């Protein structure tokens, strides 16, 4: 049993803000609980208090009591919880210790001192349960974001902990991979594991959980028990600011968008785009793709289809022989660098300065603080202008990167999973911003697994298949 008794917490970086405020919550052994609510509502903080990252890695002021199986966890070190509590983080890269996938799965059991035969058996069982045999003996660095998340989940499963904490585990997974995760969660539930999952994309777990905890500003806003979950509607979800509870594959949106779309005659072409790692494994092959100018085009497809690599090739991050033809002019990868802004899947790679305000200022062609403040207000970050970007939540960082793209004034924007880690309200803010940007004539290409996002702002959907 997990017990939070009037728990409050403030990070040292932001002592004036309470991430949790007098929160009381009990999770029974074997219970599956969904934690949801807007970005920054305290979901991740709650999980960090349980797994020991607070206070060992994130310092701050803690008040109240937290108990696991009637034992106060204050003063316990992280290593004391190893094998008992397993955590899957929002950014899987932050929990890897090895450069290849098989070693990553073996790392945890080895550190517990398990016999070699036991380790081999556990890895084999997890690989079969997760259907990830094709990901074994692979370089971590060559995996897609979704594939890394699968390995992160598997590396926790081999430890066979009694308590599982998952922080946005579906953020970078395609629909099929999310369905696989759903099956694993069901298996964990049937095995009697205690599961706490913090999620915005709640549809894939909605009918699995025993209870839903909706947080707002670090406090309990609403608690739904099993009988209430069954009667919860889409209208109820909207009223509480939650994402859709209906599972809709992004690929289904291809035909739905086609039915309503009025295709623009103004397009540019991407021709002969191919990419292979070390000239061996072809990641994607696109003879030609037409992109509507002044529209939002979604790129969908399974994890590993090469969507992110494709965006990196288009903007010139990856050297590629492909040509972009626009208004009768051909642009090589070098020429494209100065006209395209890309918001990466892991935005930590493109946040450099000491404050959010400075991030936008260095993105502008000419510094204009008044304009930057207006953009920050549009994306809901005005109150965080003087915060260090790396102190923000994942969803907040995502919006900072998008704000930088807006500030750049470049005509073409590439977005890689721009709604990853965002709640319903924040997702709608991003969709509204993109709708305004296309009215201004900007052309936007976004890789996404988010059907709700596609519904609200995308004019065209292109499906990429594995090479």
QUIGI-V102560 format. One record per backbone hydrogen bond with DSSP energy under -0.5 kcal/mol. CO is the residue of the C=O (numbers start at 1). NH is the residue of the N-H. If there is no record, write none. Layout:
# QUIGI-V102560
{{CO & NH} {CO & NH}}
This chain:
# QUIGI-V102560
{{1 & 69} {2 & 27} {3 & 5} {3 & 67} {4 & 6} {4 & 25} {5 & 65} {7 & 23} {8 & 63} {9 & 19} {9 & 20} {10 & 61} {11 & 14} {12 & 15} {14 & 17} {17 & 19} {20 & 9} {23 & 7} {25 & 4} {26 & 28} {27 & 2} {28 & 31} {31 & 33} {31 & 195} {32 & 210} {32 & 211} {33 & 35} {33 & 197} {34 & 36} {34 & 213} {35 & 199} {36 & 215} {38 & 41} {41 & 218} {42 & 46} {43 & 47} {44 & 48} {45 & 49} {46 & 50} {47 & 51} {48 & 52} {48 & 53} {48 & 54} {52 & 56} {53 & 55} {53 & 57} {53 & 58} {57 & 59} {59 & 12} {60 & 62} {61 & 10} {63 & 8} {65 & 5} {66 & 73} {67 & 3} {68 & 71} {70 & 72} {71 & 68} {73 & 76} {77 & 80} {77 & 81} {78 & 81} {78 & 82} {79 & 82} {81 & 84} {81 & 85} {84 & 162} {84 & 163} {86 & 165} {87 & 89} {88 & 167} {90 & 92} {91 & 94} {92 & 95} {93 & 96} {99 & 140} {100 & 104} {101 & 105} {102 & 106} {103 & 107} {104 & 108} {105 & 109} {106 & 110} {107 & 111} {108 & 112} {109 & 114} {110 & 113} {115 & 119} {116 & 120} {117 & 121} {118 & 122} {119 & 123} {120 & 124} {121 & 125} {122 & 126} {123 & 127} {124 & 128} {125 & 129} {126 & 130} {127 & 131} {127 & 132} {132 & 135} {133 & 136} {135 & 138} {138 & 101} {139 & 142} {140 & 143} {144 & 148} {145 & 149} {146 & 150} {147 & 151} {148 & 152} {149 & 153} {150 & 154} {151 & 155} {152 & 156} {153 & 157} {154 & 158} {156 & 159} {156 & 161} {157 & 160} {162 & 194} {163 & 86} {164 & 196} {165 & 88} {166 & 168} {166 & 198} {168 & 171} {170 & 173} {174 & 178} {175 & 179} {176 & 180} {177 & 181} {178 & 182} {179 & 183} {180 & 184} {181 & 185} {182 & 186} {183 & 187} {184 & 188} {185 & 189} {186 & 190} {187 & 191} {188 & 193} {189 & 192} {193 & 195} {194 & 164} {195 & 33} {196 & 166} {197 & 35} {197 & 199} {198 & 168} {200 & 202} {200 & 243} {202 & 205} {202 & 206} {205 & 208} {205 & 209} {210 & 226} {211 & 34} {212 & 214} {212 & 224} {213 & 36} {213 & 215} {214 & 221} {214 & 222} {216 & 219} {218 & 21} {219 & 216} {219 & 221} {222 & 214} {224 & 212} {225 & 228} {225 & 229} {226 & 230} {227 & 231} {229 & 232} {233 & 237} {234 & 238} {235 & 239} {236 & 240} {237 & 242} {238 & 241} {241 & 424} {241 & 425} {244 & 203} {246 & 248} {249 & 252} {250 & 253} {251 & 254} {251 & 255} {252 & 256} {253 & 257} {254 & 258} {255 & 259} {256 & 260} {257 & 261} {261 & 263} {265 & 267} {266 & 293} {268 & 291} {269 & 271} {269 & 325} {270 & 289} {271 & 323} {272 & 274} {273 & 286} {275 & 283} {275 & 284} {276 & 278} {276 & 279} {277 & 280} {277 & 281} {280 & 282} {281 & 277} {283 & 467} {284 & 275} {286 & 273} {287 & 272} {289 & 270} {291 & 268} {292 & 295} {295 & 297} {295 & 444} {296 & 459} {296 & 460} {297 & 446} {298 & 300} {298 & 462} {299 & 448} {300 & 464} {302 & 305} {306 & 310} {307 & 311} {308 & 312} {309 & 313} {310 & 314} {311 & 315} {312 & 316} {312 & 317} {312 & 318} {317 & 319} {320 & 333} {323 & 271} {323 & 325} {324 & 326} {324 & 331} {325 & 269} {326 & 329} {329 & 326} {330 & 332} {331 & 324} {332 & 336} {333 & 337} {334 & 337} {335 & 338} {336 & 339} {336 & 340} {339 & 412} {341 & 414} {342 & 344} {343 & 416} {345 & 347} {346 & 349} {347 & 350} {348 & 351} {350 & 352} {355 & 359} {356 & 360} {357 & 361} {358 & 362} {359 & 363} {360 & 363} {360 & 364} {361 & 364} {368 & 372} {369 & 373} {370 & 374} {371 & 375} {372 & 376} {373 & 377} {374 & 378} {375 & 379} {376 & 381} {376 & 382} {377 & 380} {381 & 384} {382 & 385} {384 & 387} {385 & 357} {387 & 356} {388 & 391} {389 & 392} {393 & 397} {394 & 398} {395 & 399} {396 & 400} {397 & 401} {398 & 402} {399 & 403} {400 & 404} {401 & 405} {402 & 406} {403 & 407} {404 & 408} {405 & 409} {405 & 410} {406 & 409} {407 & 365} {411 & 443} {412 & 341} {413 & 445} {414 & 343} {415 & 417} {415 & 447} {417 & 420} {419 & 422} {423 & 427} {424 & 428} {425 & 429} {426 & 430} {427 & 431} {428 & 432} {429 & 433} {430 & 434} {431 & 435} {432 & 436} {433 & 437} {434 & 438} {435 & 439} {436 & 440} {437 & 442} {438 & 441} {443 & 413} {444 & 297} {445 & 415} {446 & 299} {447 & 417} {449 & 451} {450 & 454} {451 & 455} {452 & 456} {453 & 457} {454 & 458} {460 & 298} {462 & 300} {462 & 464}}
